[in-house]
Amino acid sequence: MGYLIVGVGGALGSVVRFAIGRRLSETSNSWMPVGTFFVNISGAVLLGVISAIGLSGNMYLLLGEGFLGAYTTFSTFMYEGFNLFK
């Protein structure tokens, strides 16, 4: 059951990351990937909040492991960072 909960959270987190990242990048005229920067910082803060309030069990699996795990994926950051060096 835990795998399903993490999977649902991950699916939602990745869609939200894509939507926010794309929207911020389209509206920004910066050379820096603003969308990825915002998503990673906000995800780190949200994970800190979730940890501080002490969610446990299935809610932590859904929000912490699943949603925020996909929301703050490091691969997009590395991909865009590598493209900045090109």
C-alpha positions in Angstrom: 0.0 0.0 0.0 2.9 2.3 0.7 4.2 2.1 -2.8 0.8 3.1 -4.2 0.7 6.1 -1.9 4.2 7.3 -2.8 3.3 6.7 -6.5 0.2 8.9 -6.3 2.1 11.6 -4.5 5.0 11.4 -7.0 2.6 11.7 -10.0 1.0 14.8 -8.5 4.3 16.3 -7.5 5.9 15.9 -10.9 2.9 17.5 -12.7 2.9 20.5 -10.3 6.7 20.9 -10.7 6.3 20.9 -14.5 3.4 23.4 -14.4 5.1 25.8 -12.0 8.5 25.5 -13.6 7.2 26.1 -17.1 5.0 29.0 -16.1 7.8 30.8 -14.2 10.4 30.2 -17.0 8.0 31.5 -19.6 7.3 34.7 -17.7 10.9 35.3 -16.8 13.4 36.9 -19.1 16.3 35.7 -17.0 19.2 33.6 -18.2 18.8 31.6 -15.0 16.2 28.8 -14.8 14.0 30.7 -12.4 11.3 28.0 -12.4 13.6 25.2 -11.3 15.2 27.5 -8.6 11.8 28.4 -7.2 10.5 24.9 -7.2 13.6 23.5 -5.4 13.7 26.2 -2.7 9.9 26.0 -2.1 10.1 22.2 -1.9 12.9 22.3 0.6 11.0 24.7 2.8 7.8 22.6 2.5 9.7 19.4 3.4 11.0 21.3 6.5 7.5 22.3 7.5 6.1 18.8 7.0 9.0 17.4 9.1 8.5 20.0 11.8 4.8 19.4 12.3 5.5 15.7 12.6 3.4 14.1 9.9 3.8 10.4 10.1 2.5 7.3 8.4 0.6 7.5 5.1 0.4 11.3 5.1 4.2 11.6 5.2 4.5 9.0 2.5 2.1 10.9 0.3 3.4 14.4 0.9 7.0 14.0 2.0 8.3 11.0 0.1 5.9 11.1 -2.9 4.8 14.6 -3.7 7.9 16.5 -2.5 10.2 13.8 -3.7 9.0 14.3 -7.3 8.5 18.0 -6.9 12.1 18.7 -6.0 13.8 16.2 -8.3 17.4 16.9 -8.7 17.7 15.7 -12.3 16.0 18.8 -13.7 18.3 21.0 -11.7 21.4 19.2 -13.0 20.1 19.2 -16.6 19.5 22.9 -16.6 22.7 23.6 -14.7 24.6 21.7 -17.3 23.0 23.7 -20.1 24.0 26.9 -18.4 27.7 25.9 -18.7 27.3 25.2 -22.5 
